[in-house]
Amino acid sequence: MDLFTALKERRSCRNYTGKEIEPDKLEKILEAGGWAPSVMNLQPWRFYVIKSHSLKARLKHSCESLAQEIFVASGWKWVSKYKFDFLVEAPVLIAVAASPKDTGADQFIPGRGTGYACSCCAAVQNMLLAAHALGVDTLWFTLYDTPRAKEILGIPGELDLVSIVVAGYCAEPPKNVPRKPLAELTVTL
Ligand SMILES: Cc1cc2nc3c(=O)[nH]c(=O)nc-3n(C[C@H](O)[C@H](O)[C@H](O)COP(=O)(O)O)c2cc1C
């Protein structure tokens, strides 16, 4: 698939069939993550591939508790209606974690220190695009309680859980999501 087609056609999927991801496709998706640019080429990401139903179910339960807390704090109705079923329906979750120490020159720049997280996000986007090119649907997911999710997934304390990629096959075609016009987003100096 042409890169620009993949960029435009990839959409977030929030409802999955239980169909497994073929092992060779999963390997290609992870490999694509590893080809992302990273600060000082530190490749700080660690990929936790979660297939266990019980771990996914525990994660889902902890996310539901978090959503309830956010609803109480914010009053946002969408949070109370948000369904986390995709966390158990999708065959694979890929938790992307890294050490905040692996942040390169950022550590000496006041107000920064995000290099490790930016690198992980580049890896996530690579995985999303690779998955799409392979016909696999995904969701970039962050609505989790970080300490609780780390504990459930056995991610060491020194690593930050930057994001989770939900991956599988969508039950319904994802909705098209509009984008802002480029002119609204661009400043040419
Ligand atoms: C950093 C980041 C975090 C996100 N976290 C969530 C999330 O927790 N739950 C969710 O449903 N979507 C999440 N998304 C997906 C966005 O909602 C989605 O990308 C956006 O609405 C555009 O839709 P599209 O991906 O279909 O183009 C996240 C996206 C990014 C980049």
The ligand as a Tripos MOL2 file, in Angstrom:
@<TRIPOS>MOLECULE
LIG
   31    33     1     0     0
SMALL
NO_CHARGES

@<TRIPOS>ATOM
      1 C1         -1.8690   10.2620   22.0500 C.3       1 LIG1
      2 C2         -3.2020    9.6770   21.6590 C.ar      1 LIG1
      3 C3         -3.9840    9.0960   22.6140 C.ar      1 LIG1
      4 C4         -5.2180    8.5310   22.2750 C.ar      1 LIG1
      5 N1         -5.9500    7.9120   23.2500 N.ar      1 LIG1
      6 C5         -7.1540    7.3810   22.9340 C.ar      1 LIG1
      7 C6         -7.9120    6.6840   23.9180 C.ar      1 LIG1
      8 O1         -7.4990    6.5180   25.0650 O.2       1 LIG1
      9 N2         -9.1160    6.1870   23.5540 N.ar      1 LIG1
     10 C7         -9.6050    6.3170   22.2760 C.ar      1 LIG1
     11 O2        -10.7120    5.8450   22.0160 O.2       1 LIG1
     12 N3         -8.8970    6.9470   21.3190 N.ar      1 LIG1
     13 C8         -7.6780    7.4570   21.6080 C.ar      1 LIG1
     14 N4         -6.9170    8.0460   20.6330 N.ar      1 LIG1
     15 C9         -7.4040    8.0260   19.2340 C.3       1 LIG1
     16 C10        -7.9800    9.3770   18.7840 C.3       1 LIG1
     17 O3         -9.2060    9.6000   19.4160 O.3       1 LIG1
     18 C11        -8.1410    9.3400   17.2650 C.3       1 LIG1
     19 O4         -6.8830    9.1330   16.6660 O.3       1 LIG1
     20 C12        -8.7430   10.6380   16.7180 C.3       1 LIG1
     21 O5        -10.0640   10.7910   17.1660 O.3       1 LIG1
     22 C13        -8.7460   10.6660   15.1800 C.3       1 LIG1
     23 O6         -9.4350    9.5480   14.6600 O.3       1 LIG1
     24 P1         -8.7150    8.5180   13.6570 P.3       1 LIG1
     25 O7         -7.6030    7.8430   14.4230 O.co2     1 LIG1
     26 O8         -9.7960    7.5450   13.2790 O.co2     1 LIG1
     27 O9         -8.1920    9.2820   12.4950 O.co2     1 LIG1
     28 C14        -5.6740    8.5900   20.9370 C.ar      1 LIG1
     29 C15        -4.8640    9.1680   19.9670 C.ar      1 LIG1
     30 C16        -3.6260    9.6910   20.3120 C.ar      1 LIG1
     31 C17        -2.7520   10.2670   19.2410 C.3       1 LIG1
@<TRIPOS>BOND
     1     1     2 1
     2     2     3 ar
     3     2    30 ar
     4     3     4 ar
     5     4     5 ar
     6     4    28 ar
     7     5     6 ar
     8     6     7 ar
     9     6    13 1
    10     7     8 2
    11     7     9 ar
    12     9    10 ar
    13    10    11 2
    14    10    12 ar
    15    12    13 ar
    16    13    14 ar
    17    14    15 1
    18    14    28 ar
    19    15    16 1
    20    16    17 1
    21    16    18 1
    22    18    19 1
    23    18    20 1
    24    20    21 1
    25    20    22 1
    26    22    23 1
    27    23    24 1
    28    24    25 2
    29    24    26 1
    30    24    27 1
    31    28    29 ar
    32    29    30 ar
    33    30    31 1
@<TRIPOS>SUBSTRUCTURE
     1 LIG1         1 GROUP 0 **** ****
